[in-house]
Amino acid sequence: MFQTIAVVGSGTMGNGIAHLFAQSGYNVHLIDISAAQLEKALLTINKNLDRQIAKGIVTDEQKKSALARISVFQDMEKGAAGAGLVIEAATERIDLKLDLFARLDKAAPPECILASNTSSISITKIAAATARPGKVIGMHFMNPVPVMKLVEIINGYSTEKQVTEQIVNLSKHLGKTPCVVNDYPGFIANRILMPMINEAIYSLYEGVAGVAEIDAIMKLGMGHPMGPLQLADFIGLDTCHAILKVMYEGMSRLHHAPCPLLTNMVTAGCLGVKSGEGFYSYAAGSKELVVSRRFSS
Ligand code: NAD
């Protein structure tokens, strides 16, 4: 039933969502206010498709057709017109999302489902910014989107049952495993993940151990594929900070208050992989994981 998918935001998640849908045969309207981000997103999708070719997952032909299905827009209203589904993956800020959804409600066709990829913000609140709350839902993909199997689907207070069913079926059609949850701060994925990341940052801040030791303990001792500090860099430190704030404000639990070190890093523009430096530094071309000079002994 969905032919054209509009994706709002072309950063870490938006480019992955656009990649997944284009590779699965959907027309994608990829929207961002920043022309530079759109350009970067297309380059990333190109590079990630090449990686899939090297692994034998897609052919050259499939890469070409996937890229041809993606059109980019800076004008959100134009990009959302004619879409059967909009997935919003813009910056994790409630004021921004409320404004985007009020505008999307006017720009998208009346039957269009409006989904948010938010990590923590209330779907019920986002839905209340529209005149179609029954058609608003959380569709929370994991990073990197083409690789990770889970889609956490969040029912807002007013989400219609039929809308949930459509999004569950769509997720399966994309080769993902949907899990439906209710609308409380952080949902399930981040409600459980973020306190661990925050505690890892507190452990560094309080001098209990260094970056490499904290990550090695969680990788080698707990079998995690990535240590919590590396994972925080990968998610984006600004995004982690925003999620923790939503959880702290929503549940008033002290362990959700963002560690002051995380706050300082975000204020200083050290956002992890996307800015080139976080707990590790990501110098262009280097594949080796190098602890940021600030944290190396
Ligand atoms: P990001 O910072 O990498 O990208 C955000 C993009 O939104 C940027 O390209 C920015 O230019 C764009 N944007 C900002 N305002 C806009 C507007 N008014 N219109 C159009 N585009 C706009 O962030 P991200 O990590 O991709 O996160 C996006 C969403 O996905 C957030 O809600 C986040 O919580 C969620 N999420 C992130 C992860 C992750 O691992 N990073 C995982 C799951 C969900």
py3Dmol code that shows the C-alpha trace and the ligand (Angstrom):
import py3Dmol

protein = """\
ATOM      1  CA  MET A   1       0.000   0.000   0.000  1.00  0.00           C
ATOM      2  CA  PHE A   2       2.962   2.347   0.475  1.00  0.00           C
ATOM      3  CA  GLN A   3       4.671   3.512  -2.695  1.00  0.00           C
ATOM      4  CA  THR A   4       6.383   6.692  -1.687  1.00  0.00           C
ATOM      5  CA  ILE A   5       8.018   7.137   1.699  1.00  0.00           C
ATOM      6  CA  ALA A   6       9.128  10.581   2.845  1.00  0.00           C
ATOM      7  CA  VAL A   7      12.020  10.604   5.320  1.00  0.00           C
ATOM      8  CA  VAL A   8      12.498  13.865   7.237  1.00  0.00           C
ATOM      9  CA  GLY A   9      16.102  14.339   8.408  1.00  0.00           C
ATOM     10  CA  SER A  10      19.050  12.815   6.543  1.00  0.00           C
ATOM     11  CA  GLY A  11      21.565  12.405   9.385  1.00  0.00           C
ATOM     12  CA  THR A  12      22.802   9.197  11.032  1.00  0.00           C
ATOM     13  CA  MET A  13      19.355   7.548  10.977  1.00  0.00           C
ATOM     14  CA  GLY A  14      17.649   9.275   8.039  1.00  0.00           C
ATOM     15  CA  ASN A  15      20.228   8.120   5.508  1.00  0.00           C
ATOM     16  CA  GLY A  16      19.952   4.535   6.792  1.00  0.00           C
ATOM     17  CA  ILE A  17      16.144   4.589   6.623  1.00  0.00           C
ATOM     18  CA  ALA A  18      16.244   6.009   3.076  1.00  0.00           C
ATOM     19  CA  HIS A  19      18.792   3.322   2.099  1.00  0.00           C
ATOM     20  CA  LEU A  20      16.619   0.506   3.507  1.00  0.00           C
ATOM     21  CA  PHE A  21      13.410   1.633   1.789  1.00  0.00           C
ATOM     22  CA  ALA A  22      15.084   2.363  -1.563  1.00  0.00           C
ATOM     23  CA  GLN A  23      16.799  -1.029  -1.482  1.00  0.00           C
ATOM     24  CA  SER A  24      13.407  -2.645  -0.759  1.00  0.00           C
ATOM     25  CA  GLY A  25      11.812  -1.073  -3.865  1.00  0.00           C
ATOM     26  CA  TYR A  26      10.086   2.022  -2.443  1.00  0.00           C
ATOM     27  CA  ASN A  27      10.396   5.555  -3.837  1.00  0.00           C
ATOM     28  CA  VAL A  28      12.034   7.709  -1.204  1.00  0.00           C
ATOM     29  CA  HIS A  29      11.784  11.467  -0.720  1.00  0.00           C
ATOM     30  CA  LEU A  30      14.712  12.319   1.531  1.00  0.00           C
ATOM     31  CA  ILE A  31      14.223  15.703   3.198  1.00  0.00           C
ATOM     32  CA  ASP A  32      16.610  17.894   5.201  1.00  0.00           C
ATOM     33  CA  ILE A  33      16.930  21.615   5.875  1.00  0.00           C
ATOM     34  CA  SER A  34      20.651  21.292   5.207  1.00  0.00           C
ATOM     35  CA  ALA A  35      21.860  20.839   1.612  1.00  0.00           C
ATOM     36  CA  ALA A  36      25.257  19.737   2.944  1.00  0.00           C
ATOM     37  CA  GLN A  37      23.616  16.975   5.036  1.00  0.00           C
ATOM     38  CA  LEU A  38      21.652  15.750   2.010  1.00  0.00           C
ATOM     39  CA  GLU A  39      24.842  15.585  -0.016  1.00  0.00           C
ATOM     40  CA  LYS A  40      26.628  13.744   2.801  1.00  0.00           C
ATOM     41  CA  ALA A  41      23.665  11.336   3.137  1.00  0.00           C
ATOM     42  CA  LEU A  42      23.798  10.379  -0.558  1.00  0.00           C
ATOM     43  CA  LEU A  43      27.542   9.767  -0.288  1.00  0.00           C
ATOM     44  CA  THR A  44      27.018   7.591   2.792  1.00  0.00           C
ATOM     45  CA  ILE A  45      24.257   5.565   1.109  1.00  0.00           C
ATOM     46  CA  ASN A  46      26.503   5.088  -1.933  1.00  0.00           C
ATOM     47  CA  LYS A  47      29.385   3.913   0.256  1.00  0.00           C
ATOM     48  CA  ASN A  48      27.170   1.583   2.306  1.00  0.00           C
ATOM     49  CA  LEU A  49      25.678   0.047  -0.851  1.00  0.00           C
ATOM     50  CA  ASP A  50      29.250  -0.589  -2.074  1.00  0.00           C
ATOM     51  CA  ARG A  51      29.948  -2.340   1.221  1.00  0.00           C
ATOM     52  CA  GLN A  52      26.868  -4.531   0.618  1.00  0.00           C
ATOM     53  CA  ILE A  53      28.104  -5.305  -2.915  1.00  0.00           C
ATOM     54  CA  ALA A  54      31.474  -6.399  -1.489  1.00  0.00           C
ATOM     55  CA  LYS A  55      29.614  -8.723   0.896  1.00  0.00           C
ATOM     56  CA  GLY A  56      27.463 -10.126  -1.951  1.00  0.00           C
ATOM     57  CA  ILE A  57      24.226  -8.753  -0.450  1.00  0.00           C
ATOM     58  CA  VAL A  58      23.324  -6.519  -3.432  1.00  0.00           C
ATOM     59  CA  THR A  59      24.370  -6.410  -7.099  1.00  0.00           C
ATOM     60  CA  ASP A  60      25.629  -3.391  -9.075  1.00  0.00           C
ATOM     61  CA  GLU A  61      22.255  -3.270 -10.839  1.00  0.00           C
ATOM     62  CA  GLN A  62      20.366  -3.249  -7.519  1.00  0.00           C
ATOM     63  CA  LYS A  63      22.604  -0.457  -6.250  1.00  0.00           C
ATOM     64  CA  LYS A  64      21.853   1.639  -9.324  1.00  0.00           C
ATOM     65  CA  SER A  65      18.086   1.159  -9.025  1.00  0.00           C
ATOM     66  CA  ALA A  66      18.142   1.850  -5.270  1.00  0.00           C
ATOM     67  CA  LEU A  67      19.966   5.160  -5.808  1.00  0.00           C
ATOM     68  CA  ALA A  68      17.600   6.093  -8.659  1.00  0.00           C
ATOM     69  CA  ARG A  69      14.615   5.715  -6.285  1.00  0.00           C
ATOM     70  CA  ILE A  70      15.893   8.431  -3.918  1.00  0.00           C
ATOM     71  CA  SER A  71      15.036  12.099  -4.532  1.00  0.00           C
ATOM     72  CA  VAL A  72      16.199  14.826  -2.182  1.00  0.00           C
ATOM     73  CA  PHE A  73      14.232  17.856  -0.977  1.00  0.00           C
ATOM     74  CA  GLN A  74      14.982  20.871   1.203  1.00  0.00           C
ATOM     75  CA  ASP A  75      11.323  21.909   1.092  1.00  0.00           C
ATOM     76  CA  MET A  76       9.542  19.528   3.492  1.00  0.00           C
ATOM     77  CA  GLU A  77       6.067  20.408   2.236  1.00  0.00           C
ATOM     78  CA  LYS A  78       7.014  19.397  -1.327  1.00  0.00           C
ATOM     79  CA  GLY A  79       8.729  16.210  -0.156  1.00  0.00           C
ATOM     80  CA  ALA A  80       5.752  15.099   1.968  1.00  0.00           C
ATOM     81  CA  ALA A  81       3.098  15.717  -0.707  1.00  0.00           C
ATOM     82  CA  GLY A  82       2.053  12.411  -2.263  1.00  0.00           C
ATOM     83  CA  ALA A  83       3.687  10.225   0.427  1.00  0.00           C
ATOM     84  CA  GLY A  84       1.848   7.194   1.870  1.00  0.00           C
ATOM     85  CA  LEU A  85       4.100   7.189   4.921  1.00  0.00           C
ATOM     86  CA  VAL A  86       6.330   9.856   6.436  1.00  0.00           C
ATOM     87  CA  ILE A  87       9.113   8.815   8.794  1.00  0.00           C
ATOM     88  CA  GLU A  88      10.531  11.723  10.763  1.00  0.00           C
ATOM     89  CA  ALA A  89      14.170  11.258  11.768  1.00  0.00           C
ATOM     90  CA  ALA A  90      15.186  14.833  12.578  1.00  0.00           C
ATOM     91  CA  THR A  91      17.157  16.010  15.619  1.00  0.00           C
ATOM     92  CA  GLU A  92      15.882  14.715  19.000  1.00  0.00           C
ATOM     93  CA  ARG A  93      14.188  17.940  20.178  1.00  0.00           C
ATOM     94  CA  ILE A  94      10.557  18.114  21.173  1.00  0.00           C
ATOM     95  CA  ASP A  95       9.926  21.702  19.981  1.00  0.00           C
ATOM     96  CA  LEU A  96      11.317  20.781  16.571  1.00  0.00           C
ATOM     97  CA  LYS A  97       9.256  17.581  16.308  1.00  0.00           C
ATOM     98  CA  LEU A  98       6.005  19.307  17.353  1.00  0.00           C
ATOM     99  CA  ASP A  99       6.533  21.956  14.675  1.00  0.00           C
ATOM    100  CA  LEU A 100       7.455  19.366  12.022  1.00  0.00           C
ATOM    101  CA  PHE A 101       4.384  17.227  12.741  1.00  0.00           C
ATOM    102  CA  ALA A 102       1.997  20.204  12.688  1.00  0.00           C
ATOM    103  CA  ARG A 103       3.413  21.094   9.258  1.00  0.00           C
ATOM    104  CA  LEU A 104       3.472  17.495   8.012  1.00  0.00           C
ATOM    105  CA  ASP A 105      -0.193  17.139   8.992  1.00  0.00           C
ATOM    106  CA  LYS A 106      -1.047  19.949   6.578  1.00  0.00           C
ATOM    107  CA  ALA A 107       1.313  18.880   3.794  1.00  0.00           C
ATOM    108  CA  ALA A 108       0.833  15.087   3.633  1.00  0.00           C
ATOM    109  CA  PRO A 109      -2.258  13.406   2.119  1.00  0.00           C
ATOM    110  CA  PRO A 110      -5.050  12.790   4.711  1.00  0.00           C
ATOM    111  CA  GLU A 111      -4.621   8.992   4.694  1.00  0.00           C
ATOM    112  CA  CYS A 112      -0.841   9.220   5.114  1.00  0.00           C
ATOM    113  CA  ILE A 113       0.640   7.649   8.281  1.00  0.00           C
ATOM    114  CA  LEU A 114       3.021   9.958  10.159  1.00  0.00           C
ATOM    115  CA  ALA A 115       5.735   8.002  11.992  1.00  0.00           C
ATOM    116  CA  SER A 116       8.544   9.255  14.199  1.00  0.00           C
ATOM    117  CA  ASN A 117      11.891   7.547  14.659  1.00  0.00           C
ATOM    118  CA  THR A 118      12.277   9.349  18.000  1.00  0.00           C
ATOM    119  CA  SER A 119      14.302   7.521  20.647  1.00  0.00           C
ATOM    120  CA  SER A 120      12.402   8.835  23.627  1.00  0.00           C
ATOM    121  CA  ILE A 121       9.917  11.649  22.959  1.00  0.00           C
ATOM    122  CA  SER A 122       6.240  10.951  23.648  1.00  0.00           C
ATOM    123  CA  ILE A 123       4.359   9.773  20.537  1.00  0.00           C
ATOM    124  CA  THR A 124       1.129  10.911  22.221  1.00  0.00           C
ATOM    125  CA  LYS A 125       2.513  14.470  22.507  1.00  0.00           C
ATOM    126  CA  ILE A 126       3.730  14.442  18.899  1.00  0.00           C
ATOM    127  CA  ALA A 127       0.337  13.100  17.746  1.00  0.00           C
ATOM    128  CA  ALA A 128      -1.462  15.903  19.619  1.00  0.00           C
ATOM    129  CA  ALA A 129       0.286  18.432  17.345  1.00  0.00           C
ATOM    130  CA  THR A 130      -1.694  16.990  14.423  1.00  0.00           C
ATOM    131  CA  ALA A 131      -5.362  16.641  13.496  1.00  0.00           C
ATOM    132  CA  ARG A 132      -4.824  12.900  12.844  1.00  0.00           C
ATOM    133  CA  PRO A 133      -3.542  11.446  16.157  1.00  0.00           C
ATOM    134  CA  GLY A 134      -4.838   7.977  15.218  1.00  0.00           C
ATOM    135  CA  LYS A 135      -2.427   7.914  12.285  1.00  0.00           C
ATOM    136  CA  VAL A 136       0.676   8.854  14.285  1.00  0.00           C
ATOM    137  CA  ILE A 137       2.998   6.098  15.508  1.00  0.00           C
ATOM    138  CA  GLY A 138       6.602   5.487  16.603  1.00  0.00           C
ATOM    139  CA  MET A 139       8.742   3.515  14.145  1.00  0.00           C
ATOM    140  CA  HIS A 140      12.080   3.301  15.948  1.00  0.00           C
ATOM    141  CA  PHE A 141      14.828   1.836  13.787  1.00  0.00           C
ATOM    142  CA  MET A 142      18.244   0.911  15.184  1.00  0.00           C
ATOM    143  CA  ASN A 143      21.625   2.110  13.944  1.00  0.00           C
ATOM    144  CA  PRO A 144      22.883   1.053  11.376  1.00  0.00           C
ATOM    145  CA  VAL A 145      19.412   0.707   9.890  1.00  0.00           C
ATOM    146  CA  PRO A 146      20.209  -1.597   6.939  1.00  0.00           C
ATOM    147  CA  VAL A 147      21.904  -4.056   9.331  1.00  0.00           C
ATOM    148  CA  MET A 148      19.982  -4.061  12.617  1.00  0.00           C
ATOM    149  CA  LYS A 149      16.942  -6.362  12.748  1.00  0.00           C
ATOM    150  CA  LEU A 150      14.802  -4.607  15.339  1.00  0.00           C
ATOM    151  CA  VAL A 151      12.067  -2.058  14.759  1.00  0.00           C
ATOM    152  CA  GLU A 152      10.558  -0.883  18.046  1.00  0.00           C
ATOM    153  CA  ILE A 153       6.993   0.182  17.240  1.00  0.00           C
ATOM    154  CA  ILE A 154       5.431   2.611  19.703  1.00  0.00           C
ATOM    155  CA  ASN A 155       1.684   2.958  20.078  1.00  0.00           C
ATOM    156  CA  GLY A 156       0.656   6.444  21.138  1.00  0.00           C
ATOM    157  CA  TYR A 157      -2.460   6.799  23.304  1.00  0.00           C
ATOM    158  CA  SER A 158      -4.603   7.360  20.206  1.00  0.00           C
ATOM    159  CA  THR A 159      -2.809   5.236  17.586  1.00  0.00           C
ATOM    160  CA  GLU A 160      -5.399   3.223  15.610  1.00  0.00           C
ATOM    161  CA  LYS A 161      -5.050  -0.575  15.766  1.00  0.00           C
ATOM    162  CA  GLN A 162      -5.112  -0.781  11.982  1.00  0.00           C
ATOM    163  CA  VAL A 163      -2.188   1.668  11.741  1.00  0.00           C
ATOM    164  CA  THR A 164      -0.111  -0.485  14.110  1.00  0.00           C
ATOM    165  CA  GLU A 165      -0.932  -3.552  12.000  1.00  0.00           C
ATOM    166  CA  GLN A 166       0.167  -1.782   8.814  1.00  0.00           C
ATOM    167  CA  ILE A 167       3.479  -0.708  10.346  1.00  0.00           C
ATOM    168  CA  VAL A 168       4.087  -4.196  11.791  1.00  0.00           C
ATOM    169  CA  ASN A 169       3.474  -5.743   8.355  1.00  0.00           C
ATOM    170  CA  LEU A 170       5.643  -3.160   6.629  1.00  0.00           C
ATOM    171  CA  SER A 171       8.506  -3.831   9.069  1.00  0.00           C
ATOM    172  CA  LYS A 172       8.284  -7.567   8.329  1.00  0.00           C
ATOM    173  CA  HIS A 173       8.232  -6.829   4.609  1.00  0.00           C
ATOM    174  CA  LEU A 174      11.486  -4.871   5.073  1.00  0.00           C
ATOM    175  CA  GLY A 175      13.014  -7.998   6.645  1.00  0.00           C
ATOM    176  CA  LYS A 176      12.915  -6.574  10.172  1.00  0.00           C
ATOM    177  CA  THR A 177      11.538  -7.925  13.434  1.00  0.00           C
ATOM    178  CA  PRO A 178       8.910  -5.576  14.886  1.00  0.00           C
ATOM    179  CA  CYS A 179       8.276  -5.335  18.652  1.00  0.00           C
ATOM    180  CA  VAL A 180       5.256  -3.288  19.744  1.00  0.00           C
ATOM    181  CA  VAL A 181       5.521  -1.298  22.987  1.00  0.00           C
ATOM    182  CA  ASN A 182       3.633   1.447  24.817  1.00  0.00           C
ATOM    183  CA  ASP A 183       4.393   5.143  24.960  1.00  0.00           C
ATOM    184  CA  TYR A 184       6.492   5.958  28.066  1.00  0.00           C
ATOM    185  CA  PRO A 185       9.805   7.901  28.149  1.00  0.00           C
ATOM    186  CA  GLY A 186      12.580   5.997  26.369  1.00  0.00           C
ATOM    187  CA  PHE A 187      10.119   3.194  25.453  1.00  0.00           C
ATOM    188  CA  ILE A 188      12.025  -0.106  26.034  1.00  0.00           C
ATOM    189  CA  ALA A 189      15.275   0.119  24.023  1.00  0.00           C
ATOM    190  CA  ASN A 190      16.575   3.358  25.523  1.00  0.00           C
ATOM    191  CA  ARG A 191      14.944   2.952  28.924  1.00  0.00           C
ATOM    192  CA  ILE A 192      17.286  -0.016  29.393  1.00  0.00           C
ATOM    193  CA  LEU A 193      20.293   1.094  27.294  1.00  0.00           C
ATOM    194  CA  MET A 194      20.726   4.744  28.347  1.00  0.00           C
ATOM    195  CA  PRO A 195      21.177   4.197  32.118  1.00  0.00           C
ATOM    196  CA  MET A 196      24.058   1.853  31.233  1.00  0.00           C
ATOM    197  CA  ILE A 197      25.681   4.418  28.925  1.00  0.00           C
ATOM    198  CA  ASN A 198      25.207   7.172  31.537  1.00  0.00           C
ATOM    199  CA  GLU A 199      26.781   4.957  34.243  1.00  0.00           C
ATOM    200  CA  ALA A 200      29.750   4.211  31.945  1.00  0.00           C
ATOM    201  CA  ILE A 201      30.272   7.973  31.494  1.00  0.00           C
ATOM    202  CA  TYR A 202      29.943   8.517  35.273  1.00  0.00           C
ATOM    203  CA  SER A 203      32.578   5.782  35.816  1.00  0.00           C
ATOM    204  CA  LEU A 204      34.975   7.683  33.552  1.00  0.00           C
ATOM    205  CA  TYR A 205      34.064  11.053  35.129  1.00  0.00           C
ATOM    206  CA  GLU A 206      34.692   9.718  38.650  1.00  0.00           C
ATOM    207  CA  GLY A 207      38.019   8.151  37.617  1.00  0.00           C
ATOM    208  CA  VAL A 208      36.989   4.548  38.270  1.00  0.00           C
ATOM    209  CA  ALA A 209      38.583   3.473  34.978  1.00  0.00           C
ATOM    210  CA  GLY A 210      39.656   4.764  31.564  1.00  0.00           C
ATOM    211  CA  VAL A 211      37.766   4.665  28.262  1.00  0.00           C
ATOM    212  CA  ALA A 212      39.519   1.530  26.944  1.00  0.00           C
ATOM    213  CA  GLU A 213      39.076  -0.351  30.246  1.00  0.00           C
ATOM    214  CA  ILE A 214      35.359   0.477  30.614  1.00  0.00           C
ATOM    215  CA  ASP A 215      34.611  -0.655  27.072  1.00  0.00           C
ATOM    216  CA  ALA A 216      36.832  -3.760  27.298  1.00  0.00           C
ATOM    217  CA  ILE A 217      35.111  -4.867  30.525  1.00  0.00           C
ATOM    218  CA  MET A 218      31.657  -4.656  28.975  1.00  0.00           C
ATOM    219  CA  LYS A 219      32.769  -6.281  25.701  1.00  0.00           C
ATOM    220  CA  LEU A 220      34.864  -9.118  27.094  1.00  0.00           C
ATOM    221  CA  GLY A 221      32.983  -9.609  30.347  1.00  0.00           C
ATOM    222  CA  MET A 222      29.390  -9.173  29.243  1.00  0.00           C
ATOM    223  CA  GLY A 223      29.651 -10.217  25.602  1.00  0.00           C
ATOM    224  CA  HIS A 224      28.516  -6.832  24.276  1.00  0.00           C
ATOM    225  CA  PRO A 225      29.635  -6.330  20.647  1.00  0.00           C
ATOM    226  CA  MET A 226      30.595  -2.716  21.401  1.00  0.00           C
ATOM    227  CA  GLY A 227      31.527  -1.030  24.688  1.00  0.00           C
ATOM    228  CA  PRO A 228      29.048   1.563  26.052  1.00  0.00           C
ATOM    229  CA  LEU A 229      31.352   4.544  25.374  1.00  0.00           C
ATOM    230  CA  GLN A 230      31.993   3.499  21.787  1.00  0.00           C
ATOM    231  CA  LEU A 231      28.258   2.897  21.377  1.00  0.00           C
ATOM    232  CA  ALA A 232      27.515   6.383  22.762  1.00  0.00           C
ATOM    233  CA  ASP A 233      29.903   7.879  20.171  1.00  0.00           C
ATOM    234  CA  PHE A 234      28.180   5.854  17.480  1.00  0.00           C
ATOM    235  CA  ILE A 235      24.668   6.953  18.519  1.00  0.00           C
ATOM    236  CA  GLY A 236      25.777  10.608  18.853  1.00  0.00           C
ATOM    237  CA  LEU A 237      26.484  12.190  22.252  1.00  0.00           C
ATOM    238  CA  ASP A 238      23.912  14.947  21.625  1.00  0.00           C
ATOM    239  CA  THR A 239      21.278  12.289  20.937  1.00  0.00           C
ATOM    240  CA  CYS A 240      22.230  10.340  24.121  1.00  0.00           C
ATOM    241  CA  HIS A 241      22.065  13.579  26.127  1.00  0.00           C
ATOM    242  CA  ALA A 242      18.650  14.478  24.687  1.00  0.00           C
ATOM    243  CA  ILE A 243      17.243  10.989  25.405  1.00  0.00           C
ATOM    244  CA  LEU A 244      18.497  11.030  29.027  1.00  0.00           C
ATOM    245  CA  LYS A 245      16.931  14.456  29.562  1.00  0.00           C
ATOM    246  CA  VAL A 246      13.548  13.258  28.267  1.00  0.00           C
ATOM    247  CA  MET A 247      13.735  10.211  30.570  1.00  0.00           C
ATOM    248  CA  TYR A 248      14.797  12.314  33.584  1.00  0.00           C
ATOM    249  CA  GLU A 249      12.051  14.859  33.015  1.00  0.00           C
ATOM    250  CA  GLY A 250       9.480  12.124  32.365  1.00  0.00           C
ATOM    251  CA  MET A 251      10.258   9.815  35.300  1.00  0.00           C
ATOM    252  CA  SER A 252      12.225  11.948  37.836  1.00  0.00           C
ATOM    253  CA  ARG A 253      14.758   9.181  38.489  1.00  0.00           C
ATOM    254  CA  LEU A 254      18.208  10.437  39.469  1.00  0.00           C
ATOM    255  CA  HIS A 255      20.142   7.855  37.475  1.00  0.00           C
ATOM    256  CA  HIS A 256      18.655   9.309  34.282  1.00  0.00           C
ATOM    257  CA  ALA A 257      20.179  12.768  34.914  1.00  0.00           C
ATOM    258  CA  PRO A 258      22.874  13.190  32.216  1.00  0.00           C
ATOM    259  CA  CYS A 259      26.422  12.954  33.632  1.00  0.00           C
ATOM    260  CA  PRO A 260      28.041  16.454  33.732  1.00  0.00           C
ATOM    261  CA  LEU A 261      30.898  15.146  31.556  1.00  0.00           C
ATOM    262  CA  LEU A 262      28.382  14.210  28.839  1.00  0.00           C
ATOM    263  CA  THR A 263      26.800  17.674  29.105  1.00  0.00           C
ATOM    264  CA  ASN A 264      30.227  19.330  28.749  1.00  0.00           C
ATOM    265  CA  MET A 265      31.183  17.236  25.743  1.00  0.00           C
ATOM    266  CA  VAL A 266      27.920  18.069  23.951  1.00  0.00           C
ATOM    267  CA  THR A 267      28.313  21.769  24.784  1.00  0.00           C
ATOM    268  CA  ALA A 268      31.848  21.669  23.369  1.00  0.00           C
ATOM    269  CA  GLY A 269      30.624  20.069  20.132  1.00  0.00           C
ATOM    270  CA  CYS A 270      32.299  16.673  20.789  1.00  0.00           C
ATOM    271  CA  LEU A 271      29.413  14.545  19.530  1.00  0.00           C
ATOM    272  CA  GLY A 272      31.170  11.252  18.689  1.00  0.00           C
ATOM    273  CA  VAL A 273      31.490   9.735  15.215  1.00  0.00           C
ATOM    274  CA  LYS A 274      29.456  12.453  13.483  1.00  0.00           C
ATOM    275  CA  SER A 275      31.713  15.292  14.689  1.00  0.00           C
ATOM    276  CA  GLY A 276      34.978  13.292  14.476  1.00  0.00           C
ATOM    277  CA  GLU A 277      35.590  13.176  18.239  1.00  0.00           C
ATOM    278  CA  GLY A 278      33.901  11.826  21.354  1.00  0.00           C
ATOM    279  CA  PHE A 279      35.387   9.273  23.755  1.00  0.00           C
ATOM    280  CA  TYR A 280      37.407   8.121  20.741  1.00  0.00           C
ATOM    281  CA  SER A 281      38.732  10.161  17.848  1.00  0.00           C
ATOM    282  CA  TYR A 282      37.678   9.277  14.336  1.00  0.00           C
ATOM    283  CA  ALA A 283      40.435  10.712  12.165  1.00  0.00           C
ATOM    284  CA  ALA A 284      39.555  10.417   8.482  1.00  0.00           C
ATOM    285  CA  GLY A 285      40.717   7.128   7.004  1.00  0.00           C
ATOM    286  CA  SER A 286      41.701   5.464  10.291  1.00  0.00           C
ATOM    287  CA  LYS A 287      39.849   2.239  11.039  1.00  0.00           C
ATOM    288  CA  GLU A 288      41.609   1.723  14.341  1.00  0.00           C
ATOM    289  CA  LEU A 289      39.752   2.707  17.493  1.00  0.00           C
ATOM    290  CA  VAL A 290      41.838   5.477  19.075  1.00  0.00           C
ATOM    291  CA  VAL A 291      40.950   6.845  22.514  1.00  0.00           C
ATOM    292  CA  SER A 292      40.517  10.637  22.310  1.00  0.00           C
ATOM    293  CA  ARG A 293      43.669  12.488  23.433  1.00  0.00           C
ATOM    294  CA  ARG A 294      41.611  14.101  26.177  1.00  0.00           C
ATOM    295  CA  PHE A 295      41.021  10.705  27.824  1.00  0.00           C
ATOM    296  CA  SER A 296      44.293   8.910  27.045  1.00  0.00           C
ATOM    297  CA  SER A 297      46.828   8.600  29.826  1.00  0.00           C
TER     298      SER A 297
END
"""
ligand_1 = """\
44
NAD
P 21.497 13.497 13.397
O 21.924 14.642 14.235
O 22.541 12.608 12.827
O 20.595 14.013 12.175
C 19.491 14.859 12.346
C 19.170 15.496 11.002
O 17.959 16.247 11.128
C 20.257 16.480 10.528
O 20.677 16.115 9.222
C 19.538 17.825 10.531
O 19.976 18.699 9.504
C 18.092 17.378 10.300
N 17.113 18.391 10.679
C 17.116 19.217 11.751
N 16.042 20.043 11.707
C 15.350 19.717 10.579
C 14.165 20.226 9.978
N 13.463 21.227 10.527
N 13.743 19.665 8.836
C 14.451 18.658 8.254
N 15.582 18.145 8.777
C 16.024 18.675 9.927
O 20.469 12.685 14.291
P 20.110 11.108 14.219
O 21.044 10.370 15.083
O 19.927 10.703 12.796
O 18.710 11.117 14.975
C 17.497 11.402 14.309
C 16.349 10.835 15.115
O 16.515 9.405 15.199
C 16.284 11.359 16.546
O 14.938 11.476 16.927
C 16.986 10.253 17.339
O 16.585 10.199 18.682
C 16.537 9.011 16.576
N 17.397 7.821 16.700
C 18.760 7.927 16.679
C 19.537 6.761 16.762
C 21.040 6.821 16.692
O 21.698 5.797 16.952
N 21.645 7.951 16.356
C 18.919 5.500 16.840
C 17.530 5.435 16.823
C 16.779 6.600 16.760
"""
view = py3Dmol.view(width=600, height=400)
view.addModel(protein, "pdb")
view.setStyle({"model": 0}, {"cartoon": {"style": "trace"}})
view.addModel(ligand_1, "xyz")
view.setStyle({"model": 1}, {"stick": {}})
view.zoomTo()
view.show()
